Amino acid sequence: MIVLVIGGAGYIGSHTARALKRAGHEVIIFDNLSTGYEFLAEGFELVKGDVLDASALKNVMSRTEAIMHFAAHAYVGESVTNPRKYFRNNVEGGLSLLNAAVDAGLKKIIFSSTCAVYGEPAKVPIEENTVRQPVNPYGVTKMFFEQSLEAYDRAYGIRYAALRYFNAAGADESGEIGELHAPETHLIPLTLQAAAGTGPGLQVFGSDYPTPDGTCIRDYIHVNDLASAHVKALEYLASGKESFAVNVGTGHGYSVQEVISAAEEITGKRVPRKIGPRRPGDPPALVANPAKAQALLQWKATRDLRDNVATAWKWMQRRATLVHQ
């Protein structure tokens, strides 16, 4: 199948493009490179364009059979201070993409959604039937697009898969591609940068949560496990089955302290850190119940926290070597 990967020069999109290629699909990457990197798209056809450009979408969609949509702004804090940016890209851009798909007669779309659509759930592990009550503009934009997909499915027969990610982490085992954000806000790379001395000491937000060690617990899903879920979702839709939304997580949570301990073990270095107050709106624990994805897609995460940290460390070391060459 020829798959158009929107945002394929970004972190999760680039790993998924490679997973699609390994599974025998043809990939065209469409990215405006505002947060993506051209080298992450190496080995693929790259069309430089924006989701708000209907004519650019029309040109490339005439050659494709399915869409994977990763092109979203994704900083929660920034979405609070600059919601205009988020609604323009994530909502207007998303609708532009959907309308172009309808006009092109495309019927299959896999959407990069998020557990942020749930907000602060009353019950953990989180199941898909949990009420969607996002607590920040980022989560609202993702929920809006999910609801748009539901409406377009009913009206135009577009079949979709909404994959609600938990905390994406790690890097490709080859060390060739990995996580690269500016600014970096994710815990594992920040922890490794602190250990390596290439970043500041790690800021830990809160040590008084109702968790075993007092720090926040999150479900860290390896980016290659995420990528394989996208391939499975595409194959599920291609077999003629109905649209669906699923959690993509491991079902196991790790605390901030456990991440720090894993980083210290893998790097052999101490992680300098500073304990500060909790951030408002940070729930004590966010963990997926991945049973639906396992039953529907025959998919299961195969990597654990150690794999996440070890592959991220390998990628970070390789990047440092490349920079100094």
N, C-alpha and C positions, 0 to 999 in steps of 0.2 A: 504494500500500500504506500502511496505517496503522502507523506504527512508534513503539514506546514506547522513548524514549531515557532510560535510567536514568543519572542523573548528568549530565543535559543542561545544567545551569547551571554546569558546570565548563569548564575550558580546552578539552580536545579534544571533549567532548560538545557544547558550544555551536557549535563550528565544523562538526561533523558534522551537527547539526540543520539548519543553514543549507544544507549541501550536499545533504541529503535533500530539503529544500523546493525547491531549484533543480531537482532531478531529478524533481519532480512527486509526491513522496510527502507524506503527511500525517504530522505529528509531534506526539506528546504527550510532554512532558518530565516526568519524575518525579525529584525531587531533595529531599533533606532540608535543603539549604542549609548544611550544616555546613562545607563548604569551597567551595561554589559561590556564585554571586552572582545575585540575582534579575534584575538588569538584563541579564545574559548570556542570559536566557531570554525577553527581550522579543520580541513578535511570535509567540509560541507559547503553546498551552495549557500551563500549569504546574500540576502536581499536587504539592503539598508532602507528602512522605511518606518513610518509611524502608524499606529493603529487608527489614528484620526484621519489618515489619508486614504479616502475611499478608493481613489483610482489606483493607488499602489497596491492595495489589498485585492482589488478586482483583477489586476494583471497576474498576480501570483496565485490567486485562488483558482483561476481557470486551469491550473496545472496540478491541482491537489485533490485528494479524496477525503482527508480528515484534518482536523485542526487540534493542536494542543496550545493552550493559552496560558503563558507564564508572565506576560508583560504587565506587572503591577508595581506601583510604589508600595513599599512594605515596611516602613518605619512607623511603629505605633505612635511614638512621641511626636514625630513630625506631623502625623495626621491630625493630632490635636491642635498644633500651632499653625498648621497650614492646610486646613481641610480643602480649600479651593483646588490645590494641586492634586489631591487624592481623588476628589469627585471628577475632576476633568479627565485624568488618565484612567482611573479604575472603572468609573461609571460611563462617562461619555465615550472613552476609548473602547470600552467593552461593548457598548451598544453599537458603535461604528463597526466593530468586528462582527458582531452578530448579524447586523443588517447586510453586510457584505456577504456573509455566509448564505443568508437566505437568497440574495440576488444571484449568487453563484450556484445555487442548488446543492450546497454541501449539507450533509445531514448528520455528521458526527463531530462532536467537540468534547475534548477532555479539558476540564477547568481546574486550575491550581487554586483551590480554596484553602481554608484555614480553620483551625479550632477556635480562632478569635470570633467566629460567628456565634459561638455559644456564650461569650461573655464570661461571667463568673458562675459556673454551674453549681447547683446545689449538691449534686452527687458525682462522685468520682469512683471508678473509671467512667468516662463520658460515653454515652451511647448516642447513636444518630437521631433518635427520637427526642433528645433533649431540646427544650425550647431554645430557639435562636434569639438571643438577647445581647447583641454586641455592646460593649461599653466604651468603644472608641471609634472615631471615623473610619479608620482602616477596616475594622471588622464590619462596620455598616456597609462600606463599599463592596466588600466580598459577599455579604448577605444579599445586597441589591442585585448583584450579578447572578447569584444562585436563583433568585426569584425571577429574574429576566429569563434565564434558561428554562425554568419551569413553564413560563408563559409562552415562550417561543416553541417549546416542545408541543404544547397543546395546540397552538395555532398553526405552526408550520412544519411540524413533524421532525424538528431537529432533535436527535437523540444525544444526550449528554451524560458525562460522568463528572460529578463534582467531588474532587478528592480533598478532604479536609485534613491538611497536614498538621502534625504536632511540631516539635522542634527539629527542623532539618539540621543535620550535622555531618561532619566527616568529609572525605574527599575520595576521588577515584583511587583504587588501590595502586594504579600505575604511577601515581604521583604527578601525572601530566596536567590534570585539571583539578580545581578545588574551589574553595570559598574565597571570594575576593570582594569585599564590600568597603566602600569609603563614604561615611565612617563605618567602622566595624562595630556592631552592637551585640553580636552573638557571644554567649558565654564561653564556649570551648575555644574559639580563636583568641578571645581576649585573655583567657587563662594561660594559653600557650605563649602569647606575646609577653605576658608578665613574667613567665618562667624563663623565657629566652632573653629577657632584658631589652626587647625591641619595642615594648610598650610600657605604659605606666603600671604601677601596682594595681591588682585587681580590686575593683570596688564591689563589695558584697552588700547587697541591699537586704538587710534584716537578718537577725539570727535568733529571733524570738517567735518564729512561726510554730503552729501546733504540728510539727513534724518530728521524727526521731532525733535529728541533730539541730533542729531550729531553723534550718535554711529551706528555701523553696524547692519543691520537687517538680520536675518536668519530664516529659516523655521525649527522649532524643532518638529520632529516626534517621538512620544513615541515608545519605543522599542517593546511593545506588539502590537501596531497598525502595526508596521513594520512586526512583526511575523505573524500577521493574514493575511497580504497581501501575504506572501509566501505560506501560506496554500491555499488561494484562487487561486494563480497562478498555484500551483500544480494541483488543481482540474480542472482548466481551460484546462491545457495541457492534463490531463488524459481523458478529454471528447473528445479528438481527434482534438482540434482546433489548429490553426497555431501559430507559434512563435511570440513573441512580445517584445517590450521594453516600460516600463512606468515609469513615475515619481512617487515616493512614498513620499508624503509630505502632509501637512495639507492645503496648499493654503493660510496660514496666517503667516506673518512674525512678529517676535518680536525683538526689539532692545536689545543691551547689557544692556542698562540702565533698560529696562523693566524686564530682567532676574534678575538683581541685586535687583530691588524692590520686585519681587516675592520671592526671596530668603530671603530678610529681613523680609517680612511679615510672611513667613512660619516658619522660625527659631526663630523669635523674637530677632534676633541679627543684629548688624550693619555689613555690609561687608566692611572691610578696603580695600581701592583701591588706585591705582596710575594711573594717566592718562599719557600715552606716545604717541609718534607719530604713525601714521598709519603703518601697515606692508605693504611692497610692494606686489601688486597683490591681495589685499583684496578688492573685489567689495563692494560697499555700501550696496547692497541688493541682496540676493539670496532666491527666494521664488518659490515654485512649482506651476504649474497649474496641479492639480490632476484629472482633468475631465476625462482623458482617462482611468485611473485606476478605477474610479468610474463606467464608462460606461461598460468597458470590464469585470471587475471582480466583479462588485457590491460590491466594497470595499470602505470604507470611514474611515478616522481617527476619533476616538471618544474622544480622550483625548486632553487637551489643555496645555498651558504653566504651569499652576498651578499644573496639574497632574504630569507633567514631574518633576517639582522641588520637589513636596511633596513626590513622590515615591522614587526619588533619595535620599532625606533627610532621609527617613525611612530606606533605605538600608544602608546608611552611618552610621547611629546610630547603626544598628544591627551589622555591621561589627566591629565597635569600641567595642561593648559589647563582641563579640566573641574573639576578639584579647586579651582583658583583663581578660578573664576567665581562 
